[in-house]
Amino acid sequence: MARQNIKDTLDRVGNTLVSAFQVVALFVIGGTIVWSAGSVYIGMMVAGHAALDDILLLFIYLELGTIVGIYFRTDRLPVLFLLYVAITALTRFLAVDIKALSMQSILVVTGSIFVLTLAVLVVQIGSSRFPMPDSKRASTRLDGDEAKHD
Protein backbone atom coordinates (compact mmCIF):
# COMPACT_ATOMS: atom_id res chain seq x y z
CA MET A 1 0.00 0.00 0.00
CA ALA A 2 2.71 2.48 0.97
CA ARG A 3 4.70 1.40 -2.07
CA GLN A 4 1.79 2.26 -4.35
CA ASN A 5 1.40 5.69 -2.72
CA ILE A 6 5.09 6.42 -3.26
CA LYS A 7 4.84 5.30 -6.87
CA ASP A 8 1.74 7.45 -7.45
CA THR A 9 3.47 10.47 -5.89
CA LEU A 10 6.59 9.96 -8.00
CA ASP A 11 4.45 9.58 -11.14
CA ARG A 12 2.66 12.87 -10.38
CA VAL A 13 5.95 14.67 -9.72
CA GLY A 14 7.45 13.22 -12.90
CA ASN A 15 4.42 14.24 -14.97
CA THR A 16 4.55 17.74 -13.51
CA LEU A 17 8.27 18.08 -14.33
CA VAL A 18 7.74 16.83 -17.88
CA SER A 19 4.84 19.25 -18.38
CA ALA A 20 6.86 22.15 -16.99
CA PHE A 21 9.79 21.32 -19.27
CA GLN A 22 7.42 21.10 -22.24
CA VAL A 23 5.95 24.55 -21.55
CA VAL A 24 9.37 26.15 -21.05
CA ALA A 25 10.72 24.49 -24.20
CA LEU A 26 7.71 25.62 -26.26
CA PHE A 27 8.20 29.22 -25.10
CA VAL A 28 11.91 29.05 -25.96
CA ILE A 29 11.19 27.57 -29.39
CA GLY A 30 8.40 30.09 -30.02
CA GLY A 31 10.62 32.98 -28.98
CA THR A 32 13.42 31.73 -31.21
CA ILE A 33 11.03 31.52 -34.18
CA VAL A 34 9.81 35.09 -33.59
CA TRP A 35 13.38 36.33 -33.16
CA SER A 36 14.55 34.58 -36.34
CA ALA A 37 11.58 35.76 -38.40
CA GLY A 38 12.06 39.30 -37.12
CA SER A 39 15.74 39.19 -38.04
CA VAL A 40 14.95 38.05 -41.59
CA TYR A 41 12.25 40.71 -41.92
CA ILE A 42 14.56 43.47 -40.70
CA GLY A 43 17.17 42.29 -43.20
CA MET A 44 14.59 42.60 -45.99
CA MET A 45 13.65 46.08 -44.84
CA VAL A 46 17.30 47.17 -44.74
CA ALA A 47 17.86 45.71 -48.23
CA GLY A 48 14.80 47.55 -49.49
CA HIS A 49 13.34 44.49 -51.18
CA ALA A 50 12.32 40.91 -50.54
CA ALA A 51 13.50 38.06 -52.72
CA LEU A 52 11.42 34.95 -53.27
CA ASP A 53 13.61 32.92 -50.92
CA ASP A 54 13.08 35.52 -48.17
CA ILE A 55 9.31 35.32 -48.56
CA LEU A 56 9.37 31.52 -48.53
CA LEU A 57 11.53 31.62 -45.41
CA LEU A 58 8.91 33.81 -43.71
CA PHE A 59 6.28 31.21 -44.66
CA ILE A 60 8.43 28.54 -43.02
CA TYR A 61 8.61 30.63 -39.84
CA LEU A 62 4.84 31.12 -39.96
CA GLU A 63 4.23 27.37 -40.19
CA LEU A 64 6.74 26.66 -37.41
CA GLY A 65 5.00 29.21 -35.19
CA THR A 66 1.67 27.60 -35.97
CA ILE A 67 3.07 24.19 -35.04
CA VAL A 68 4.24 25.53 -31.66
CA GLY A 69 0.88 27.19 -31.04
CA ILE A 70 -1.13 24.08 -31.88
CA TYR A 71 1.16 21.85 -29.83
CA PHE A 72 0.93 24.24 -26.87
CA ARG A 73 -2.88 24.28 -26.94
CA THR A 74 -3.55 20.64 -27.75
CA ASP A 75 -0.49 18.53 -26.82
CA ARG A 76 -0.68 17.17 -30.35
CA LEU A 77 1.96 17.46 -33.04
CA PRO A 78 0.31 18.82 -36.23
CA VAL A 79 1.77 16.45 -38.82
CA LEU A 80 0.32 18.33 -41.80
CA PHE A 81 2.14 21.51 -40.81
CA LEU A 82 5.42 19.59 -40.61
CA LEU A 83 4.78 18.35 -44.14
CA TYR A 84 4.00 21.91 -45.27
CA VAL A 85 7.28 23.12 -43.76
CA ALA A 86 9.18 20.39 -45.60
CA ILE A 87 7.45 21.21 -48.90
CA THR A 88 8.12 24.93 -48.47
CA ALA A 89 11.76 24.31 -47.51
CA LEU A 90 12.34 22.14 -50.58
CA THR A 91 10.59 24.70 -52.79
CA ARG A 92 12.80 27.42 -51.33
CA PHE A 93 15.91 25.30 -51.92
CA LEU A 94 14.86 24.71 -55.51
CA ALA A 95 14.08 28.39 -56.13
CA VAL A 96 17.35 29.62 -54.63
CA ASP A 97 19.77 27.06 -56.06
CA ILE A 98 18.15 26.10 -59.37
CA LYS A 99 21.03 27.45 -61.45
CA ALA A 100 23.64 25.52 -59.48
CA LEU A 101 21.76 22.21 -59.42
CA SER A 102 22.21 19.37 -61.86
CA MET A 103 19.18 18.00 -63.68
CA GLN A 104 19.33 14.90 -61.46
CA SER A 105 19.23 17.04 -58.30
CA ILE A 106 16.31 19.04 -59.64
CA LEU A 107 14.40 15.83 -60.35
CA VAL A 108 15.18 14.44 -56.88
CA VAL A 109 13.98 17.61 -55.14
CA THR A 110 10.89 17.82 -57.34
CA GLY A 111 10.16 14.15 -56.70
CA SER A 112 10.56 14.74 -52.97
CA ILE A 113 8.04 17.57 -53.12
CA PHE A 114 5.65 15.27 -54.98
CA VAL A 115 6.05 12.48 -52.38
CA LEU A 116 5.44 14.96 -49.55
CA THR A 117 2.34 16.20 -51.36
CA LEU A 118 1.08 12.62 -51.58
CA ALA A 119 1.77 12.27 -47.84
CA VAL A 120 -0.42 15.35 -47.22
CA LEU A 121 -3.17 13.71 -49.26
CA VAL A 122 -2.86 10.43 -47.32
CA VAL A 123 -2.95 12.22 -43.95
CA GLN A 124 -5.98 14.28 -45.03
CA ILE A 125 -7.87 11.20 -46.23
CA GLY A 126 -6.89 9.22 -43.15
CA SER A 127 -7.95 11.94 -40.76
CA SER A 128 -11.30 12.42 -42.48
CA ARG A 129 -12.05 8.68 -42.48
CA PHE A 130 -10.70 8.00 -38.99
CA PRO A 131 -11.23 11.17 -36.92
CA MET A 132 -9.92 11.28 -33.37
CA PRO A 133 -12.72 11.75 -30.83
CA ASP A 134 -10.85 14.28 -28.70
CA SER A 135 -12.44 17.47 -27.36
CA LYS A 136 -9.11 19.35 -27.48
CA ARG A 137 -8.74 18.51 -31.15
CA ALA A 138 -12.24 19.68 -32.01
CA SER A 139 -11.63 23.02 -30.32
CA THR A 140 -8.78 23.92 -32.69
CA ARG A 141 -10.87 23.75 -35.90
CA LEU A 142 -7.88 22.16 -37.66
CA ASP A 143 -9.43 18.83 -38.62
CA GLY A 144 -6.85 16.59 -40.19
CA ASP A 145 -3.92 18.75 -39.14
CA GLU A 146 -2.98 16.88 -36.03
CA ALA A 147 -1.73 13.48 -35.06
CA LYS A 148 -1.12 12.31 -31.53
CA HIS A 149 2.44 12.95 -30.41
CA ASP A 150 3.59 10.00 -28.36
N, C-alpha and C positions, 0 to 999 in steps of 0.2 A: 504494500500500500504506500509506504513512504517512498519507495523507489519510483513508483508511478508518478507521485507528486513532484519529485525532483525532476524526472524526465519531462513532465508537462511544463514545469517552470523553465527548464532549460530550452525547450522547444519554443516557448513564448518569447524568451529573451533572444534566442537566435533569429526568430522571425522578425522581431522588432529591429534588430541590428541590420538584417538584410534589407528590410524596408527603408530604414534610415539611409543606408548606403545607396540604395537605388534612387531615392529622392535627391540626395546630394549629387550623385553622378549625373542625373538628368539635368539638374540646374547647371552643373559645370559644362556638360555637353551643349546645352542650349545657349549658354553664355558664349561659348567658343564659336558656335555657329553664327550668332549675332555679330560678334566681334569680327569674324572672318568676312562675313557678308558686308559689313560696314566698311572694312578695309578695302575690299574690292570696289565697292561703290565710290568711296572717296578717290581711289585711284582713277576711276572712270571720269569723275568730275574734274580732277586735276588735268587729265589728258584732254578733256574737252569733247570726248566722244566715247562711244561704247562699241566695241567690236562684237561680232557674233559670239565668240568664245566667252567674252565677259558676260553677256546676257544669259547664255546657257549656264554659266557658272552660278549666276544669281538664281536661276531656276533650281539648280542642284541644292543650293543653300535653303531655298524655300521648301523643297521636299524634305530635306533633312530636319528642318525646324518642325514641319508637320508631323514627321515620324516621332520626334521627341514629345510633341504635344499630345498626340494620340496615345503614345505609350504611357505618359504621365497620367492621363485621365482614365485609361482603361486597363492598364497592365497587360496590354496585348501589343505584339509587334506587328505593325501594318505591312504585311508582305508585299502588297501591291505597290506601296510607295518605295520600298527597296528596289523593286523591279524598275519603277519609273526612274529612280536615281541612276541605276545601271544603264538604262537606255539613254538617258540624257548625257551621262558621262561618255559613253561610247560615241554618241552623236557629236559631242563637243570635240573629242579626240579626232574623229574623222574630219570635222570641219577645220580644225586648226592645222592638222598635219597632212592633209590630203596630198599636197605637192611632194612631200618627202616620202610618202608611202609607196611601196611596190603594189602592183595589181593584186598579188596574192594577199597582202596585208589588208588591202581595201575590201577584198572579198571575205576575208575572215571576220573583220569588224562588222561588215554589213550582215553577214550570216549570223553573227552573235546578236546583233540587234533584232534580227528576225526571230531567232530562238527565244529571246527574252519577251518579244511581243507574243509569241505563242504561249509562253508561260503565263503572261497576263491573262490571255484568253482562258486558259485552263483554270487558273485561280478564280476568275470571274464566274465561269460556268460551275465550278465546284462549289463556290460559296452560295450561288443562287439555288443549286439543287440540294445542298446540305447545309442550311443555315445553322449557326450556333445559337441555341436558345439562352442567351445571356443578356440580362437587363442592361449591363454596362455597355455592351456592344450596340444595342438598339438605341441608346441615348446619344451615340456619336453621329448617327445618320451617315455612316460610311459603310454601308452594306457591301460586303465582299472585299473590303480593304484591310481586313485584319485576320490574323491567324494567331492562335494561342501560342504564346512564347513560353516554352517549358524551361 
